[in-house]
C-alpha cells in the first residue's frame, strides 16, 4: 500500500522562530524516522508529506495516496488538528485516527466536558473565562486549576496553575489570556492519582490495551503533570502500570469517553481522581 505520512516537524518550526512551548506538540525527526521504518517493515511504500502546507502543495500537484497516516497537530486555531483530515476528506483520501469533527471538538476542553457530562460520565464542574472581568462570577470552591481551553502536551500548565486565592486565580487566568490568546478553563483542583489509558479500535470494537499511572518525583513541579514535567519526564516522572483495582475502575470510563466523543483507531484517554 502507498501510504502518505503527514506530521509537524518541531525543528522546522523552531528554525522559523517559534518557541519551545509553542512547538511542544510537534515531533522530532527520530520519531518520523522510526514511524516510517515501522510502516516499511509492514511492506508499505511510504511517502513523507509533512505539514498541512506541504499537503496542500502536493494535492494541488495531483498527488494521491491509498492511505494517509496522519500525526500532524497543526499550529493555529481551535480546529488546527482537523485541518489535514478536512483536506483529505475533501479529496476522498482515507486517513488514520479521528475524523474532522472529533479532532476539533476534543481539542476544546469545554466542548469535550459538556459531551462527557451529557453522557453521564464523571467530569468536574468547570467555567470558561474569556476576560478578567468574568472572574467575579466564578462560584467554584478553592483550590482551583486554570489552564488554556484548547491546548495539548500540558502547554500553559505550570506550578502556578493550581490556585488557592482570588489573586492567584487572576494571575493564572491573565497568563492564559495573554500568552495563548484564548479562554481559560477553570475547574476544581483534583488532588488524586493520575492515569493514562491506551485505546485501540473504534466504537464497540475499541479496547483498552494498557493503563499507566503518572507519578511525579520529589524534584518535579508539584500538583500536576506540567509542561516542565513533561519536557523532562524521563528524569522527573515515572509511569508504572496501574494497579489492577485502579485499572478496573478507570478503563471502563476511558472507553465510554472514547466512544462518546467518536474517537477512532488509536489514542489515549487521561484521567485524574478527586
Secondary structure in CASP SS format (residue, H / E / C, confidence):
PFRMAT SS
TARGET T0000
AUTHOR 0000-0000-0000
METHOD secondary structure of the structure
MODEL  1
X C 1.00
X E 1.00
X E 1.00
X E 1.00
X E 1.00
X E 1.00
X C 1.00
X C 1.00
X E 1.00
X H 1.00
X H 1.00
X H 1.00
X H 1.00
X H 1.00
X H 1.00
X C 1.00
X C 1.00
X C 1.00
X C 1.00
X C 1.00
X C 1.00
X C 1.00
X C 1.00
X C 1.00
X C 1.00
X C 1.00
X E 1.00
X C 1.00
X H 1.00
X H 1.00
X H 1.00
X H 1.00
X H 1.00
X H 1.00
X H 1.00
X H 1.00
X H 1.00
X H 1.00
X H 1.00
X H 1.00
X H 1.00
X C 1.00
X C 1.00
X C 1.00
X E 1.00
X E 1.00
X E 1.00
X E 1.00
X E 1.00
X E 1.00
X C 1.00
X H 1.00
X H 1.00
X H 1.00
X H 1.00
X H 1.00
X H 1.00
X H 1.00
X H 1.00
X H 1.00
X C 1.00
X C 1.00
X C 1.00
X C 1.00
X C 1.00
X C 1.00
X E 1.00
X E 1.00
X E 1.00
X E 1.00
X C 1.00
X C 1.00
X C 1.00
X C 1.00
X C 1.00
X C 1.00
X C 1.00
X C 1.00
X C 1.00
X H 1.00
X H 1.00
X H 1.00
X H 1.00
X H 1.00
X H 1.00
X H 1.00
X H 1.00
X H 1.00
X H 1.00
X H 1.00
X C 1.00
X C 1.00
X C 1.00
X C 1.00
X E 1.00
X C 1.00
X C 1.00
X C 1.00
X C 1.00
X H 1.00
X H 1.00
X H 1.00
X H 1.00
X H 1.00
X H 1.00
X H 1.00
X H 1.00
X C 1.00
X H 1.00
X H 1.00
X H 1.00
X H 1.00
X H 1.00
X H 1.00
X H 1.00
X H 1.00
X H 1.00
X H 1.00
X C 1.00
X C 1.00
X C 1.00
X C 1.00
X C 1.00
X C 1.00
X C 1.00
X E 1.00
X E 1.00
X E 1.00
X E 1.00
X C 1.00
X C 1.00
X H 1.00
X H 1.00
X H 1.00
X H 1.00
X H 1.00
X H 1.00
X C 1.00
X C 1.00
X C 1.00
X C 1.00
X C 1.00
X C 1.00
X E 1.00
X E 1.00
X E 1.00
X E 1.00
X E 1.00
X C 1.00
X C 1.00
X C 1.00
X C 1.00
X C 1.00
X C 1.00
X C 1.00
X C 1.00
X C 1.00
X C 1.00
X C 1.00
X C 1.00
X C 1.00
X E 1.00
X E 1.00
X C 1.00
X C 1.00
X H 1.00
X H 1.00
X H 1.00
X H 1.00
X H 1.00
X H 1.00
X H 1.00
X H 1.00
X H 1.00
X H 1.00
X H 1.00
X H 1.00
X H 1.00
X H 1.00
X H 1.00
X C 1.00
X C 1.00
X C 1.00
X E 1.00
X E 1.00
X E 1.00
X E 1.00
X E 1.00
X C 1.00
X C 1.00
X C 1.00
X C 1.00
X C 1.00
X E 1.00
X E 1.00
X E 1.00
X E 1.00
X E 1.00
X E 1.00
X E 1.00
X C 1.00
X C 1.00
X H 1.00
X H 1.00
X H 1.00
X C 1.00
X E 1.00
X E 1.00
X E 1.00
X E 1.00
X E 1.00
X E 1.00
X E 1.00
X E 1.00
X E 1.00
X E 1.00
X C 1.00
X C 1.00
X C 1.00
X C 1.00
X C 1.00
X C 1.00
X C 1.00
X C 1.00
X C 1.00
X C 1.00
X H 1.00
X H 1.00
X H 1.00
X H 1.00
X H 1.00
X C 1.00
X H 1.00
X H 1.00
X H 1.00
X H 1.00
X E 1.00
X E 1.00
X C 1.00
X C 1.00
X E 1.00
X C 1.00
X C 1.00
X H 1.00
X H 1.00
X H 1.00
X H 1.00
X H 1.00
X H 1.00
X H 1.00
X H 1.00
X H 1.00
X H 1.00
X H 1.00
X H 1.00
X H 1.00
X H 1.00
X H 1.00
X H 1.00
X H 1.00
X C 1.00
X C 1.00
X C 1.00
X C 1.00
X C 1.00
X E 1.00
X E 1.00
X E 1.00
X E 1.00
X E 1.00
X E 1.00
X E 1.00
X C 1.00
X C 1.00
END
